[in-house]
């Protein structure tokens, strides 16, 4: 993170691209003590300020950034995406979460509908699931043929190298969650009416095919975890830790400067100049129930 100083001039971050937090295994993650709520909120607020600085730098330098979020159902991808975007300008930071392809899209080049959502200069696009659907759910559920699957595995690294050569910054995250923790979260979605919509028939099917999804993920990593476009695994059994770790790592991937402007002073309000506000009785107000 960029260190604060008394000067108002911009300052380069000290973290180099590619730096990441120490890796931990699944068992290590399970044994971790949960971060205290007040510490989590403080760290999240600090990281969100840095995300605002990063967004300003991306816009200033006309960068094109793509961040892919993949992983098990209920692994916490949506929660991380929400925390990343809630303080950012939606004009320059977009979430792409595509539904089932249409009959027309099924006849297109597989990557075609994703290409349409790639960023322009100054934008960051977050893919809540991506072209890797073919290597995961489509493979396990039989929504694609063996030929289509094999072609994806062969061409995906080439496609991503092409994106990177074009100047796109491509970052890929895989959210790893244990069997027990996924089951606990699914149970929570069943009993909580505000989360029930998150549990789809496909999610339930994924529970029945846990091992098949594991094999599909292993094959996907074997083909697409490349030097040019590596996968970064986020241990996600503890949601708050996963959010902070992922955001911190994302910030480390793009060196940026602090372009925060100098203090802003509000100008005085325009003089009324004889303006008379219409009577309030002419307007329709929302009932004040609370």
N, C-alpha and C positions, 0 to 999 in steps of 0.2 A: 504494500500500500504506500501511497505517497505520504511522506511525512509533512506535518504542518510546520510552517515557519512564520515568522513575523512579516515576511515580504508578501506582497500581493501578486508577485510574478508567478507564472506557471512553473511547476516543478515536475521533473520526470519521476515516474514510479521507480522503485528500486527492484521490483520483481521482474525477472526476465521471462519472456514467453516460454511456455512449456513447463514452468515450475509448478509443482503441485504439493499438496499436503502428503505426509507420510502415508504409505499404503498400509492397510490393516486387513487381516483375514476375517472371515465371517465370524469365527469364534471370538476374536478379539473385539469385534463390534458388539457382540451380544453381551460381553462382560463390562462394557463401558458404563460408567455412571452417567445418568442423564444430566444434561446441563440445566442449571437453575433458570427458571423463567425470566428473572430480571436480567441475568447475564445474556440469555438468548435474545431478549428484546433489545438490549443495548447493542449487542454485536450486529443484529440484523439491521438496526437503524444506521449504524456506521457503514455497513456494507452497501446499503441502499443509497447512501450519499455518494459512495464511490461509483456505484452503477450510473448515477446521474452524470458524474464526471466522465465516465467511460462513454456514455451516449453522446455527450457534447463533443468528445474527441472523435468518435466515429463519424459524426456529422461534419465536423471541421475538416477531417482528412478524407472525406468522401469514401470511407471504407464500406465494404459489403461483407456482412457477417452472418453466417448461418450456424445456428446451434441446434443440434438434434438431441431429443430426449426419448430414449427407448428403455425398455425394462419390463419386468413382470407387471401384471395387473395389480393395482393397489400398492405399487412400490413408492408412490409419492411424487411422481413426475409433475402432476398438476399443481401440487402445493409449492414446489420449487419455482415453477413457471410463474405462478401468481405472485410470489414474493419478489421475483426479478422484475416483473412488469408494473407492479402497482405504483411505483414512484416515477416511472419513465413516461416520456411523451409517446402516446400511441401512434402518432404520425410517423415516427421513425423506428418504432419497435413493434413488430406485428407477431401475433401468434397464428400459426397455421395448424389446424387440426381437421384434416380432410375426412369425410365420411366414406361410405362404400362407393366405389367407382360406378359411374353410370354405364349403361350398355355401350354408349359411344366411347367413353373413356377406356373401356375394356379392349377396344380395338386399336387404341393408340399405342405408340411406343411407350413402354412401361413408365419411363421417367418423365414423360411429357407433361402430365398434369402437375408434377412437382416443380418442374422448371418454371412454370407460369407464376409460381409464388416466390421465386428467388428474389433477393433484395436488389434494389437499385443503390446508387451511390448514397452514402450517409445513413443506410438502414441496417437494422439487425432483425433477422427473422428467426423465431423460435418454433421449431417443428415439434409439436406434441404428437409423436409418432411420425413416421416418415416413409421413404421408399423401402425401409427395412421391414415393412409389413410383409413383403414377399418372402423374406427369410424367416419370419416368425409365424404369425397367425395363418397366412396363406399356405405356408408349407405344412403346418401341423393339421390344419382343418381341411386340407385338400382343395383349397380354392384356386390353386394353380396346378399346372401339369408339371411333371418331372422336367420336361424340356424347358418350360418357362423358368422354373426354379434354378436349374443349372445355368441357363443363360444369364440370369440375374447375378448369380455368384461369380460368373466369369467377367461380366461387364461392369458391375458395381464399382470395383476399385478403379477401373478405367474412367468411369463417369466422374468419380470424386477427384481423381487426378486432374481431369479436365477442368472441373470447377476451381480447383486450387490454382492451376496454371492461369486461369482467367483473372485471378486476383481475389477471389472469394476466400475469406477466412472461414474454414470449416472446423467445427468443434463437435465431437460426438460423445454423449454421456449414456452410460448404461446403468440403470438403477437396480441394484441387487437387493432382494428381500428374501428372508428365510421362509420356509414352508409354514412354520408356526405363526410367524408374524403376519403373513398374507391371510391365513385363515382367520386370525383375530380381527383384521381389518374388514374382511368380508362379512364376518358376523356383525361388526359394528354398522356396516352399511345396511344390513338386513333389518336391524332394530331401530335405526335412526331414520325417520321419514325425510329429513333434509338431505340425507346421503343416499337414499334408496335409488335415485336415478343413476347413480354411479355404477350400480351393479347390473350388468347386462347378461343375457343368456350366454354370450361369448366368454364373459368372465367366469361363469360357473363351469363352462366346458374346459376352460384353461386349468381349473383346479383338478379336474379328472385326468388331464393330460400333462401333469407337472413334469414327468420324466421326458416326454416327447418334446416339450418346450425347452427343457434343459439341453437336450441333444441338438435341437435346432439352433439354440444360442451358441453352443460350442462350435458348431459348423460355421455359423455366421462369423464368429470371431476368427476362426482359422483362415477364412477367406478375405475378410475386410478389415482386420486389425493390422493396418499397414503402417510403415514408418512415416509415410506422408500424411496419413489420415488415421491416427490411432483411436482406439476406444478408451475412454476414461471411465472406470468403474466407480460408482458412488455407493458406499455401504449405506443402505437406507432403512435398516431396522429401527433406528431412532430418527424420527422425522426431523426434529430440530437440528440434530447434528448434520443430517444429510443436506438440509437447506443451506446451512452456514458453510459447510465444506464445498458444496457445489458452487455457490456464488463466489466464494473466495477463490476457487480455482479458475472460474470463468474470468474474473478480474485479472488473474495472473497471466492469462493467455494473450492479452493484447496490451502492450506497454502504452500508457497514455499519459498525457499531461493534464494538470488541473487548469481548466479554462474558466473557472468561476470568476465572474466579473466583479469589479469593485462594488462596494456598498451602493445600493440604489436608494435615491431619495424620491418620495412621491411628490409630484407637482401639485400646487394648490388647485382646488376644485374651481371650475368655471363659475363666475358670478351668475346668479339667477337671472339677472337682466329682465325682470318683469315676468318670468315664467311662473305660471300658476298650475299646480298639479290638479288633474281632474279629480272629482270626488271619488272616494274609495267605494262608495255605494254602486258605482258603475262597473265595478270589477267583480269577478267570481273567484272566491277564495276557497282553498282546500279546508274542509272542516277541521278545527283544532280539537282533535280528540284527546291529545296528550298535552 
